[in-house]
Amino acid sequence: MYRLLIVEDEDIIRAGIKKIIQEMDLGFVSILEASSGRQALEIAGAQEVHVLVTDIRMGDGDGLELLADLAQAGIRCKTIILSGYGQFSYAQQAISLGVGEYLLKPIKKKNLYDALTKLIAQLDSERLLRPARETAETRPSAYDNHSIAHIVEFLERHYDQDITLRSAAEQIFMNPSYFSSLFKKKTGVNFVRYLQKLRIEKSKMLLLDPKYKIYEIATKIGFSDEKYFFKVFKSVTGITPNEYRDNKERA
């Protein structure tokens, strides 16, 4: 479940590269596009990019400047540089910036496929070797803030589904233990309690409609057990769902 970003200022070439990679069916969760280094930097700053495929020369600069800017921003990703035959002088500098692969244009599908599968294997290996708990210093705070904002939005849209701390952490490719501590730090409440309170707030609207039975409301907001819904509702509000409904009807 990795994200790939293609950086190429020629629209037709960029679209062609994207189509080729899509046809390879390598399992990328999304294939993003940028027409300039500046746009690429904005995209990579807003969401985690795992693999970068960038042209060496573009209208507003070159791919090596982009790599340097990413490094300065604390953004790390696997990189494939695309270069013309007359640009070998860039190779040494590219290697010093940690470029994973250096491919010549016109791109051969097999070479691109081999390069991508190699980088994906490296990402898989790194995920397995990642420590059980990551420290705050390993991630830029901007990425942390964006990640938690993404999860809060995700919960708002999918609170009625079967969501666990682990499945939420997987949404943003984060270690569950690190995600748990980060979520509490950013929101002031642990993940489970946040989700419970969100569901209870949603249930209050449904309780105002007498056509819904309590067990139906519990199911609609993501609780599979009516008794557990009662327990959580009372722990959050201090009263039972029935008492809340009665109070609102008398008001």
Disulfide bonds with the S-S distance in Angstrom:
none
